[in-house]
């Protein structure tokens, strides 16, 4: 696992009405207690939203309550013990997890399957519309050794 990446299995509480899943709690020790904001994005089948990273100490928390996504994380931090490593995870409605992503690692996701997917993020920094904290690379960059179509194991 890349240094700073954490994965938490989420408990799905089901009954005859549907289900409820807690996706963030301040008493979960592996999470920063105060997200600065939250948002969701809806993406269509096959869409890749990658690659980007943050340079101002932001941490992201990805959850996919609807659909399925492949999350990719690449560590190219000079001072990291896991420099050069790639992690990928399949998460979604049948595999509920929260993934903690150090923002200074490259990260993104691809919608897999035939359904649209919803991603919820709880970043630790507010988005600055005047001075966005984002550096970007295209999804198919040769700088990151991840094949979006390969299944992670």
Protein Blocks (a to p, Z undefined) as FASTA:
>chain_A
ZZhiacddddddddfkbccddfbdfklmkbcfbdfbdcdddddehiacdddddfehpacd
dddfehcdddddddfbfkbckgoiacdddddjklccdddddfkbccddddedjbdcdddd
ddfbdcdfklccbddddfklckbccdfkbccZZ
